[in-house]
Structures are given as C-alpha cells and as structure tokens.
Amino acid sequence: MNYDKVASTVSRISIFGAVALIVLGLVEGAANMFGYTVIHEAHKPSHLIELGAALTVIVIALLLRQIRDQHKSG
C-alpha cells in the first residue's frame, strides 16, 4: 500500500469515528436532559464532542497534506 491509500483509509475511518462520537455526545446530552443515560456516565457528552472535534482536526490535516502533495506533483 502506498501513502495515499493509507492516508485515505485513515481519513475515512477517522471521520466516521468523529461523526459517531459527535452524534453519541449529542444523543447522550439529550438523554441526560430527560434524566436518562446512554453510556452510563462513562464520559461526559462534552468530552465525546471534544474527541470528535479532535479527530476532525486530524482528518483536516491529512486532507490538507494530500492536497499539498497533489499540488506539488502536478
């Protein structure tokens, strides 16, 4: 596998994980408003959203690197 395929795979997995964490954080926050919990207080909803945002930043960095490499090569 070359770098482009690995970066693309990591980018796709990371963005999927980021979206899943953000959605889980929003669902957990909504459930907490009604007195329920989805993940049994393992993490605060805000921390899940922060983790999702951190993964999103990593994906953006990977995409910018791919754009830079494509721009350099042609």
C-alpha positions as CSV (number, residue, x, y, z in Angstrom):
1,M,0.0,0.0,0.0
2,N,1.3,3.4,-0.8
3,Y,0.9,6.5,1.3
4,D,-2.2,7.8,-0.5
5,K,-4.2,4.7,0.1
6,V,-3.2,4.5,3.8
7,A,-4.0,8.2,4.3
8,S,-7.3,7.8,2.6
9,T,-8.3,4.8,4.7
10,V,-7.2,6.5,7.9
11,S,-9.1,9.6,6.9
12,R,-12.3,7.7,6.2
13,I,-12.1,5.7,9.5
14,S,-11.3,8.9,11.5
15,I,-14.2,10.9,10.0
16,F,-16.6,8.0,10.7
17,G,-15.4,7.8,14.3
18,A,-15.6,11.6,14.7
19,V,-19.2,11.7,13.4
20,A,-20.1,8.7,15.6
21,L,-18.6,10.4,18.7
22,I,-20.3,13.7,18.0
23,V,-23.7,12.0,17.4
24,L,-23.2,9.9,20.6
25,G,-22.4,13.1,22.6
26,L,-25.5,14.9,21.3
27,V,-27.7,11.9,22.0
28,E,-26.2,11.5,25.5
29,G,-26.7,15.2,26.2
30,A,-30.4,15.0,25.1
31,A,-30.9,11.8,27.1
32,N,-29.4,13.5,30.2
33,M,-31.9,16.3,29.8
34,F,-34.7,13.8,30.4
35,G,-32.9,12.0,33.2
36,Y,-31.6,9.0,31.2
37,T,-28.2,7.9,30.1
38,V,-26.9,6.1,27.1
39,I,-23.3,5.3,28.1
40,H,-23.9,5.2,31.9
41,E,-21.7,8.2,32.8
42,A,-18.5,6.7,31.3
43,H,-17.8,10.0,29.7
44,K,-19.5,13.4,29.7
45,P,-21.2,14.4,26.5
46,S,-19.0,17.4,26.1
47,H,-15.9,15.2,26.2
48,L,-17.3,13.0,23.4
49,I,-17.9,16.0,21.3
50,E,-14.3,17.2,22.0
51,L,-12.9,13.9,21.0
52,G,-14.9,14.0,17.8
53,A,-13.6,17.5,17.1
54,A,-10.0,16.4,17.7
55,L,-10.4,13.6,15.2
56,T,-11.9,16.0,12.7
57,V,-8.8,18.2,13.0
58,I,-6.6,15.2,12.3
59,V,-8.7,14.4,9.2
60,I,-8.4,18.0,8.0
61,A,-4.6,17.9,8.4
62,L,-4.5,14.6,6.4
63,L,-6.6,16.1,3.7
64,L,-4.5,19.3,3.5
65,R,-1.4,17.2,3.2
66,Q,-2.9,15.3,0.3
67,I,-3.9,18.5,-1.4
68,R,-0.4,19.9,-1.0
69,D,1.2,16.7,-2.4
70,Q,-1.1,16.7,-5.4
71,H,-0.4,20.4,-6.0
72,K,3.4,19.8,-5.9
73,S,3.3,16.9,-8.2
74,G,1.1,18.3,-10.9
